[in-house]
Amino acid sequence: MNKQSWTKAEINFVLKEYKKGFSRFEISKKFRLKFDYFRSPDSIKHAIDVYGSDVEKELPKVLLVDIETKPKKSWHWGVWQENMSQSMMIEDGAILSWSAKWIGEKEVFYKDQRGNEKNLMNEKELLRPLVKLMTEADIIIWQNGDSFDYGEINNRIAEHNLPIPEKYETIDTKKVAKRHLRLPWYSLAYMTERFNKKYKKQDHKEFPGFSLWDETMKGNKKAWDCMKKYNQFDVLSMEELFVDTLAKFARGNAKVANAMRAYSAVKNRG
C-alpha cells in the first residue's frame, strides 16, 4: 500500500488514535513523536482507509465547566494599575462554587461553599467531585477557561494536594468566537444575549455587581441561591452557544467535531 510497508505496531497505533477521534493531521504529529520518523497525513489517511474501514470512532466524554471564585485580599494605596508586592498580599483567592455538565445530558452538577464562609480557603471537599469529573473528561469546554479557570483550578488542586486531571483537551468558547467571528465583545453575557434562544447568562439583579460575591461570603442564603442559578446558567448558556452557533464555524477543528459527535450521540439516544 506504500513504498515503505507498514508494521503491525504502526497500524495498531494509527487505528487506536483514529478510534479516539484524532484527525489524520494530529495522528501524523503523534506518529512522529511515537516512532521518531514521519508519515504524512495523506499516508495516515490511506492506512485508515485500508486497515480501518470497520473501525468506529469512540465517543469522547465532553464536560462543560464554570467556576466562581472569591477575590484576593491585599493592601494597596490606589485603585488603578497598582503594582503590588508579595508582602502586600493578605489572602489568595479560592473557589466559591463550580458547575459542570456532560454535553447533551440534562443533569447539571453544582457544589458551593455555603456553610463554610469562615474557612473559604479550605475548599478541598468542594474540589474533590470536580476533580473526579475532570479526570473522566476527554474534552473540557469553558468560556475564557484557558486563561482563567484552568490556572485557578490547578492553583487550588496544588494547594490541597489533590490528584491532577491530565488527559483532557480544552475548547475555549471565547477563543473559538475570536477565531471565527468579529464581534464588539466576546463576553459570555454578550454572545449568549445575541445568539442564544433558550439560555442566556444571568445578570443577578437581586444582588447587582460585586454584592453577590460579598453576600455569599457573608453567608446570605438568598445570595447563595442566586449564585447557584448564576453558576448553573453559565454552563447551560455556554453549551447552547457552542452547539447552536460556534461549532458551525469551527467544523474543521477536530476537537470541536469530536465534541459535536458526542452531543449528537446523546441527542439521538433519546
C-alpha positions as CSV (number, residue, x, y, z in Angstrom):
1,M,0.0,0.0,0.0
2,N,3.0,2.2,0.4
3,K,6.6,2.4,-0.7
4,Q,7.5,1.8,2.9
5,S,5.4,-1.1,4.3
6,W,3.5,-0.6,7.5
7,T,4.3,-2.7,10.5
8,K,1.7,-4.1,12.8
9,A,2.7,-1.7,15.6
10,E,2.3,1.3,13.3
11,I,-1.1,0.2,12.1
12,N,-2.3,-0.5,15.6
13,F,-1.1,2.9,16.8
14,V,-2.8,4.7,13.9
15,L,-6.1,2.9,14.3
16,K,-6.0,3.4,18.1
17,E,-5.6,7.2,17.7
18,Y,-8.2,7.3,14.9
19,K,-10.6,5.5,17.2
20,K,-10.1,8.1,19.8
21,G,-11.2,10.8,17.3
22,F,-7.9,12.3,16.3
23,S,-7.6,13.7,12.7
24,R,-5.0,12.4,10.2
25,F,-3.0,15.6,10.8
26,E,-3.0,15.1,14.5
27,I,-2.1,11.4,14.1
28,S,0.7,12.3,11.8
29,K,2.3,14.6,14.5
30,K,1.7,11.9,17.2
31,F,3.2,9.3,14.9
32,R,6.5,11.2,14.6
33,L,6.7,11.5,18.4
34,K,6.0,7.8,18.9
35,F,8.2,6.3,16.2
36,D,10.7,9.1,15.6
37,Y,10.1,9.3,11.8
38,F,7.4,10.8,9.6
39,R,4.3,9.6,8.0
40,S,2.3,12.3,6.1
41,P,-1.4,13.0,6.8
42,D,-2.2,11.6,3.4
43,S,-0.3,8.4,4.2
44,I,-2.1,8.2,7.5
45,K,-5.5,8.6,5.7
46,H,-4.6,5.8,3.3
47,A,-3.7,3.5,6.1
48,I,-7.0,4.2,7.8
49,D,-8.9,3.6,4.5
50,V,-7.1,0.2,4.0
51,Y,-6.9,-1.1,7.5
52,G,-9.6,0.8,9.4
53,S,-12.7,0.7,7.3
54,D,-14.6,-1.2,10.0
55,V,-13.2,0.9,12.9
56,E,-15.8,3.1,14.7
57,K,-14.5,6.2,16.5
58,E,-15.0,6.2,20.2
59,L,-17.2,8.9,21.6
60,P,-15.2,11.4,23.8
61,K,-16.5,12.4,27.2
62,V,-17.1,16.2,26.9
63,L,-17.6,18.2,30.0
64,L,-18.7,21.9,30.3
65,V,-17.2,23.6,33.4
66,D,-17.5,27.0,35.0
67,I,-16.2,28.2,38.4
68,E,-16.9,31.3,40.6
69,T,-14.1,32.5,42.8
70,K,-13.7,34.7,45.8
71,P,-11.4,37.8,45.4
72,K,-7.9,38.1,46.7
73,K,-7.2,40.3,49.7
74,S,-4.4,42.8,49.6
75,W,-3.1,46.1,51.0
76,H,-3.0,48.9,48.4
77,W,-2.9,52.7,48.1
78,G,-4.5,53.2,44.8
79,V,-7.3,51.6,42.8
80,W,-5.9,51.8,39.2
81,Q,-2.9,49.9,37.8
82,E,-1.4,49.1,41.2
83,N,1.8,47.2,41.3
84,M,1.6,45.1,44.5
85,S,4.4,43.1,46.0
86,Q,4.1,39.7,47.7
87,S,4.3,41.3,51.1
88,M,1.1,43.3,50.4
89,M,-0.9,40.1,49.8
90,I,-3.2,39.3,52.7
91,E,-5.0,36.2,51.3
92,D,-5.1,34.4,48.0
93,G,-8.3,33.7,46.1
94,A,-10.3,30.5,46.4
95,I,-13.2,28.7,44.6
96,L,-16.6,29.6,45.9
97,S,-18.6,27.4,43.6
98,W,-18.5,25.3,40.5
99,S,-20.9,24.0,37.9
100,A,-20.5,21.3,35.3
101,K,-22.4,19.1,32.9
102,W,-21.7,16.4,30.3
103,I,-22.6,17.8,26.9
104,G,-26.1,16.9,25.7
105,E,-27.1,15.5,29.1
106,K,-29.8,17.1,31.3
107,E,-28.1,16.9,34.7
108,V,-26.2,19.9,35.9
109,F,-23.7,19.3,38.7
110,Y,-23.2,22.1,41.2
111,K,-21.4,22.5,44.5
112,D,-20.6,25.6,46.6
113,Q,-19.1,26.7,49.9
114,R,-22.3,27.7,51.8
115,G,-21.9,26.9,55.4
116,N,-18.1,27.2,55.2
117,E,-17.9,31.0,55.0
118,K,-15.4,31.2,57.9
119,N,-12.9,29.0,56.1
120,L,-13.3,29.7,52.4
121,M,-9.6,29.0,51.7
122,N,-10.2,25.3,52.6
123,E,-12.3,24.2,49.6
124,K,-10.7,20.7,49.4
125,E,-14.0,18.9,49.7
126,L,-15.6,21.3,47.3
127,L,-13.0,20.4,44.7
128,R,-13.0,16.6,45.0
129,P,-16.1,15.9,42.9
130,L,-15.0,18.5,40.3
131,V,-11.6,16.9,40.0
132,K,-13.3,13.5,39.6
133,L,-15.4,14.8,36.7
134,M,-12.4,16.5,35.0
135,T,-10.4,13.3,35.3
136,E,-13.1,11.4,33.4
137,A,-13.3,14.0,30.7
138,D,-11.6,13.8,27.3
139,I,-12.6,17.4,26.3
140,I,-13.5,20.3,28.6
141,I,-15.4,23.3,27.2
142,W,-15.3,26.6,29.1
143,Q,-15.6,30.3,28.5
144,N,-12.2,32.1,28.8
145,G,-11.2,28.9,30.7
146,D,-7.7,28.5,29.1
147,S,-6.8,31.9,30.6
148,F,-8.7,31.8,33.9
149,D,-10.4,28.6,35.1
150,Y,-7.5,26.2,34.1
151,G,-5.0,28.1,36.2
152,E,-7.4,28.8,39.1
153,I,-8.4,25.2,39.4
154,N,-4.8,24.0,39.2
155,N,-3.8,26.5,41.8
156,R,-6.3,25.1,44.3
157,I,-5.5,21.5,43.3
158,A,-1.9,22.2,44.1
159,E,-2.8,23.9,47.4
160,H,-4.8,20.8,48.6
161,N,-2.5,18.2,47.1
162,L,-5.4,16.7,45.1
163,P,-4.8,14.4,42.0
164,I,-4.2,16.2,38.8
165,P,-6.6,15.6,35.9
166,E,-4.2,15.2,33.0
167,K,-5.8,13.6,29.9
168,Y,-8.3,16.2,28.8
169,E,-8.0,18.7,26.0
170,T,-9.8,22.0,26.1
171,I,-12.1,24.1,23.9
172,D,-12.3,27.8,24.9
173,T,-15.5,29.3,23.6
174,K,-14.0,32.8,23.7
175,K,-11.1,31.7,21.6
176,V,-13.4,30.0,19.1
177,A,-15.5,33.1,18.8
178,K,-12.5,35.3,18.3
179,R,-11.1,33.0,15.6
180,H,-14.3,33.0,13.5
181,L,-16.5,36.0,14.5
182,R,-15.7,39.7,14.5
183,L,-17.8,40.9,17.5
184,P,-17.7,44.1,19.5
185,W,-17.5,41.9,22.7
186,Y,-16.6,38.3,23.4
187,S,-18.1,38.0,26.8
188,L,-20.5,35.2,27.6
189,A,-23.1,37.8,28.5
190,Y,-22.9,39.5,25.1
191,M,-22.7,36.4,23.0
192,T,-25.5,34.5,24.7
193,E,-27.8,37.5,24.7
194,R,-27.2,37.9,21.0
195,F,-27.2,34.3,19.8
196,N,-29.0,32.1,22.3
197,K,-32.7,31.4,22.2
198,K,-33.2,29.5,25.5
199,Y,-30.4,30.1,28.0
200,K,-28.7,33.4,28.5
201,K,-26.1,34.4,31.1
202,Q,-27.9,35.6,34.2
203,D,-27.5,39.2,35.5
204,H,-28.2,38.5,39.2
205,K,-30.2,41.8,39.6
206,E,-31.2,40.9,43.1
207,F,-27.5,41.2,44.1
208,P,-26.0,43.5,41.5
209,G,-22.3,43.7,40.7
210,F,-19.9,42.6,43.5
211,S,-22.7,42.4,46.1
212,L,-23.4,38.8,45.0
213,W,-19.9,37.7,46.0
214,D,-19.9,39.9,49.1
215,E,-23.2,38.5,50.4
216,T,-22.3,34.8,49.7
217,M,-19.1,35.2,51.6
218,K,-21.2,36.6,54.5
219,G,-23.4,33.5,54.4
220,N,-26.5,35.1,52.9
221,K,-28.8,32.2,51.9
222,K,-30.6,34.1,49.2
223,A,-27.3,35.2,47.7
224,W,-26.1,31.6,47.6
225,D,-29.3,30.6,45.9
226,C,-28.7,33.3,43.4
227,M,-25.1,32.2,42.9
228,K,-26.3,28.7,42.2
229,K,-28.6,29.8,39.4
230,Y,-26.0,32.2,38.1
231,N,-23.3,29.5,38.0
232,Q,-25.5,26.8,36.5
233,F,-26.8,29.1,33.8
234,D,-23.2,29.8,32.8
235,V,-22.7,26.2,31.7
236,L,-26.2,25.9,30.2
237,S,-25.8,29.1,28.2
238,M,-22.3,28.2,27.2
239,E,-23.4,24.8,25.9
240,E,-26.2,26.4,23.8
241,L,-23.8,29.0,22.4
242,F,-21.2,26.3,21.5
243,V,-23.7,23.8,20.0
244,D,-26.0,26.1,18.1
245,T,-23.6,28.9,17.0
246,L,-19.8,28.5,17.4
247,A,-19.4,24.8,16.4
248,K,-20.9,25.6,13.0
249,F,-18.0,27.9,12.2
250,A,-15.3,25.5,13.5
251,R,-16.1,22.3,11.8
252,G,-12.5,21.9,10.7
253,N,-11.4,21.7,14.3
254,A,-11.0,18.1,15.3
255,K,-11.8,18.8,19.0
256,V,-15.0,20.7,18.0
257,A,-16.0,17.9,15.6
258,N,-15.5,15.3,18.3
259,A,-17.5,17.3,20.9
260,M,-20.3,17.6,18.4
261,R,-20.2,13.8,17.8
262,A,-20.7,13.3,21.5
263,Y,-23.5,15.8,21.6
264,S,-25.3,14.2,18.6
265,A,-24.9,10.7,20.1
266,V,-26.6,11.8,23.3
267,K,-29.5,13.5,21.5
268,N,-30.0,10.6,19.1
269,R,-30.0,8.2,22.1
270,G,-33.1,9.7,23.5
